[in-house]
Amino acid sequence: QVQLVESGGGLVQAGGSLRLSCAVSGRTFNTYTMGWFRQTPGKERTFVATRNWISDKTLYAGSVKGRFTISRDNAKNTVYLQMNSLQPEDTAVYYCAARARGDVGLQAGPREYDYWGQGTQVTVSS
């Protein structure tokens, strides 16, 4: 069974930075495609970033490109989302997701992911 546990959320002022972490259990972590999504109350979960560790390609939502970076530490079975130049519109619950199908594509749809964390709140004050 794969489990994802996010951490690192919190309250930050506009222009600040946060790094989210997602600890992943599972013996084949290095074949997963990992993604980050976010959700605000009453709205659908939306794509933030993804990275495929077979192809080593990344994809970012236009709203975060150039400000957010997805990375991972295979030794720690952990994926990170470094968020810089945060803005109030980045306020949301952030979710880590894993796609455990061993393919090389980049997936931006929530339904393309197999496992989800519980989410961590990020609040950016103006």
C-alpha positions in Angstrom: 0.0 0.0 0.0 1.3 3.4 -1.0 0.9 6.3 1.5 1.7 9.9 1.0 2.1 12.4 3.8 2.5 16.1 3.1 4.1 18.7 5.4 5.5 22.2 5.2 2.4 24.3 4.8 1.7 27.4 6.8 1.1 31.1 6.7 3.5 33.3 4.8 3.4 36.9 3.6 3.1 37.8 -0.1 6.5 37.5 -1.8 7.7 34.9 0.6 8.6 31.2 0.1 7.6 27.8 1.4 8.8 24.3 0.7 6.3 21.5 0.8 7.4 17.9 1.4 5.7 14.7 0.6 7.0 11.5 2.1 6.1 8.5 0.0 6.0 4.8 1.1 6.4 2.2 -1.5 9.2 0.0 -2.9 9.0 1.4 -6.4 9.1 5.1 -5.6 11.6 5.8 -8.3 9.2 4.7 -11.0 6.3 6.9 -9.9 5.2 10.1 -11.5 4.7 12.6 -8.8 2.4 15.6 -8.9 1.2 18.5 -6.8 -2.4 19.8 -7.0 -4.2 22.5 -5.0 -7.8 23.2 -4.0 -9.7 26.1 -2.6 -13.2 25.8 -0.9 -16.0 25.1 -3.4 -13.6 24.6 -6.3 -12.2 21.6 -8.1 -8.7 20.4 -7.5 -6.3 22.0 -10.0 -3.0 21.0 -11.3 0.2 22.7 -10.1 3.2 20.6 -11.2 4.4 17.2 -12.1 7.6 15.4 -12.8 8.2 12.0 -14.4 11.2 10.3 -13.1 11.6 7.9 -16.0 11.7 10.7 -18.6 12.9 13.4 -16.1 10.5 15.9 -17.7 8.4 18.4 -15.8 5.2 20.3 -16.4 3.9 23.3 -14.5 0.7 25.2 -14.5 1.0 28.5 -16.2 0.2 30.4 -13.0 3.2 28.9 -11.1 5.8 28.5 -13.9 9.0 30.2 -13.0 8.0 30.5 -9.3 7.5 26.8 -8.2 9.9 23.9 -8.6 9.1 20.2 -8.2 12.0 18.0 -7.1 12.6 14.8 -5.2 15.1 12.9 -3.1 15.0 9.2 -3.9 17.1 8.3 -0.9 14.4 9.8 1.3 11.4 8.8 -0.8 10.3 12.4 -0.7 9.1 14.8 -3.3 9.2 18.6 -2.7 7.5 21.7 -4.0 9.6 24.8 -3.6 7.3 27.8 -3.8 8.8 31.2 -4.3 7.2 34.7 -4.8 4.0 33.5 -3.2 0.9 35.5 -3.8 -2.5 35.5 -2.1 -4.0 33.6 -5.0 -1.7 30.7 -4.2 -3.7 30.2 -1.0 -5.1 26.7 -1.0 -4.8 23.2 0.3 -2.0 21.5 -1.5 -2.1 17.8 -2.3 0.7 15.4 -3.3 -0.2 12.7 -5.7 1.5 9.6 -7.2 0.9 7.9 -10.5 2.2 4.3 -10.2 1.9 3.1 -13.8 5.5 3.2 -14.9 4.9 5.3 -18.0 6.8 8.3 -19.3 4.1 10.9 -19.9 3.2 14.0 -17.9 -0.2 14.0 -16.5 -2.2 17.1 -15.4 -5.5 15.6 -14.6 -6.3 14.5 -11.1 -7.9 11.3 -12.3 -4.6 10.2 -13.8 -3.1 9.8 -10.3 -3.5 6.7 -8.2 -2.6 7.8 -4.7 -3.1 11.0 -2.7 -2.0 12.6 0.5 -4.2 14.3 3.0 -3.2 17.8 2.0 -1.5 20.7 3.7 -2.8 24.3 4.0 -0.9 27.1 2.5 -2.1 30.6 3.3 -0.5 33.7 1.7 -1.4 37.1 3.3 -1.3 40.3 1.4 
